[in-house]
Amino acid sequence: MINRAGVNTEFVNVPLIPLILLLVAGCALFREIRHAVVGYNSESWDRVSGVVEAIQFHRSSDSDGRDLFFPKIRYRYVYRGKRFSSQTVSFNDLSVGSYGEVMRPWTGVVAGSEIAVRVNPNNPRQSVLLPGYKASGYFVMALLAFVLAFILVEFRTEFGL
């Protein structure tokens, strides 16, 4: 419906909270799908040697108070004669697991260590240390898709569907 000022007032009736949830869940789902595609493609990227510039392990806590650990690694590499630097370790969520599980792939890795790097041949600025995408990410995508579907079904009349 258009009011006297020429403004469409039908959109004003859409509840704000479900609209925000829809946008957040949609963006999160898009991000996960992108990570899955890029992670899958990274398995076939070119392999080069790189050098670790810095390595740290950070700790955070989840909502249940469990400690989560994740690596932060800065590395450099040369690809087709050009130097690049990156911090992308994986396209998966690496913060799941105990300190020992997270540390396992990095045992003995220190600043100055040589490390295997996968480089996107179409965009050499894009690289990763642990290529691929874990199945646990697909669970996250399914959950986000369910949330999106629930919001759309629950508020279909408010959204004009």
N, C-alpha and C positions, 0 to 999 in steps of 0.2 A: 504494500500500500504506500502511495506517495502522499506526503502531507502537503499543506499549502506552501511550505518553503521549498518544495521540490526534493525533499529527503525521503529515501526509501526507509520506512519504519518497520518493515517485516523482519529485518535482521536484528533489530533491537530486542525482539522477543526471545532470541536464542540465549539460553542460560550461560553465563560467563564461565562458571567452573567446568562444566562438561566440555565447553569449547576449548578451554586452556588444556584440559587433560587430553583431549583429542589431538591438539597440536603437539604437545610434549610427547605423547606416545607415538605419533606419526613420525616425528623427527628422530626419536630413539630407534624406531624400526628401520627407518631409512639408513641411519648410521650403521646399524648391525648388518643390514643387507650389503651395504657398501664394503664393510670390513670382511664379510664372507666372500664376496666376489674378488676383492683385491688379495685377500689371504689365499684363496684358492689359486689365483693367477700367479702369486709370488713363488709357488713351487716350481714354476718353469722359468723364472727369471735367471739371468746370467749370474754365475758365481765369481766373486773376486775376493781377494784378501784385503782385510782392513786392519786398522790399528785402534785399540781401545784408548781413548783419551782420558776417560774418567768412568768409574763404576761405583755405584752406591746402591744400598738396599734400604728401602723405606718401609716403615711400618705404619699401618693404620688399623682401625678397629671397625668391625661391622656393627650392625644394629644390636646384635646379641652379645657384643663385647669381646668377640673372638679376634685375636690378632691376625691381620692379613699382611703379607709381605710382597713387595714388588721391586724388581730391579729398575734402576735408572742408569742407562749406559749411553755415553756419548762416544761415537767412533767416527773415524774418517777412512776414506777409501779413494782410490783412483780408478776411474772408469773411462776408457777411450781417451786417455791422456789428460783428463780433467780431474781436479780434486773436488771432493764433496765431503760433507759432514752430516751426520744424522743422529737421532736419538730413538728411532723406531726399533723397538726390540721385537714386537709381535703385533699381529692384528687381533689377537685374542686377549681376553682379560687375564693378566698374569698374576693378579693379586689373590687368587684362590690357592690356598694350601698353606702348609706349615713352612717355617723358615728353611728347613732341610729340603723340602720339595722345590721351593723357589730357587734355592742356592745351587742345586744339583748341576744344572747345565753350565754354571759359571764357576765351578770349582777350579781354582788355580788361575782364573782370569783376573788380571790386574792392569792398571794403566800401563800402556806400552805393549801389552800382549797382542799377538796377531790373532785375528778372528775372521771367520767366514762370513761374508756379506752377500746377500742376494740383492741384485740391482735390476730395476725395471728398465729394460732396453729402450722403451719408448719415452721414458722420463727418468733419466739417470739420477735426478735429485731424490727419487723415491727408492728407498732401500729398506731392508728388514734383516734381522739376525735369525729369527725363528720363523721360517715361512710356513704357510698353511693356515688352516682355520679349524679349531676343535669343534667337535660335535656339541659341546655344551652351549656354544653360541647359538645353535639352531633352537635349543630349548628357549633361550631368551627371545629369539625372534617369534617363536610360536606363542609365547606368553604375551608379547607386545601385540601381536596380531589379534589374539583373543581379547585383550583390553580394548583395542580399537573397535573390534566388532561389537563388543558389549556396549560401548558408549554410543555407537551408531544406532544399534537396535533400540537401546533404552531411550534415547532422545531423538528418534527418527522424525517424529512429528515436529519437534522444536527446530530441527535442522531443515525441515521442509522436504524430507525424503518420503 
